[in-house]
């Protein structure tokens, strides 16, 4: 697991990691959906990425900001990738880009589209030695935080509970809203309905256990009806069943984790 930053960025950046990995033969790996926004700054070569099944969305970008989504991305590589990847909270969209996460939902954008005041960050990263990449990114983002109103506290609480798997009616009761009113507030903040947020939270939890427990146990722990339900959800959200993802992606993810842990 990539480390979370300390200090002023902690509420806005769930994790940040530098990577420089050899991936073997050229190919494609899957970018899976989750409960955070993904912000990637490649080094050496631009990131070649697009939504699965949408060739028009594919482009080579020196920065990529993707909002919440319920479908996979396809990341094309030539056998090597390097850069810095951050997972942003919904509050991070407001603080770093000056807009709610809903404005980025389902999008693949560059920094110039989202936060032109950060457009020099990719160049600064290229000029820095690899051991300083994370520090350069964190320092630049901390200095550029936008002073905009935060989301309503109860919306933040609702999003946190939904991502941890709480039921929509249960969350609505906790924050004192009708289910319909909660749905409108959540969608306005992150771009997804509460049920979709809950679904992504469950999927994200199952992903963290893949390769570590039998699939039936993963299904049970994450609140799926059974292993077949887990497989259906993975096919819908990841574009493949979990067994395929483990075969294709798990060695790559282990390599990333090992390098992040080793600094």
QUIGI-V9190 format. One record per pair of residues at least 12 apart in sequence whose C-alpha atoms are under 7 Angstrom apart, sorted by the first residue. I is the first residue (numbers start at 1). J is the second residue. Records with the same first field share a line. If there is no record, write none. Layout:
I=J  J
This chain:
1=257
2=15  16  17  257  260
3=15  16  17
4=16
8=142
9=142
12=88  89  91  92
13=86  87  88  89  92
14=87  88  89
15=86  87
16=85  86  87
17=84  85  86  134  260
18=83  84  85  133  134  260
19=82  83  84  256  259
20=81  82  83
21=80  81  82
22=79  80  81
23=79  80  252
24=79
25=78  79
26=77  78  79
27=76  77  78
28=74  75  76  77
29=74  75  76  249
30=72  73  74  75
31=72  73  74  75
32=72  73  238
33=69  70  71  72  237
34=68  200  201  204
35=68  163  197  200  201
36=68  87  88  89  90
37=66  67  68  87  88  89
38=65  66  67  86  87  88
39=64  65  66  85  86  87
40=63  64  65  84  85  86
41=62  63  64  83  84  85  122
42=62  63  82  83  84
43=82  83  126
44=82
46=60  61  62
47=60  61  62
48=60  61  75  76  77
49=73  74  75  76
50=73  74  75
51=72  73  74
52=72  73  74
61=110
62=122
63=110  111  122
64=108  109  110  111
65=108  109  110  111
66=104  106  107  108  109
67=101  104  105  106  107
68=105  106
69=105  106
70=237
71=237  238
72=237  238  239
84=134
90=190
94=148
95=145  146  147  148
96=141  144  145  146
97=114  115  146
98=146  148
100=189  190
101=189  190  191
102=187  188  189  190  191
105=190  191
154=175
155=185  186
158=171
162=194  197  198
163=197  198  201
164=201
165=198  201  202
168=194  195
202=222
205=222
206=218  222
211=246
215=227
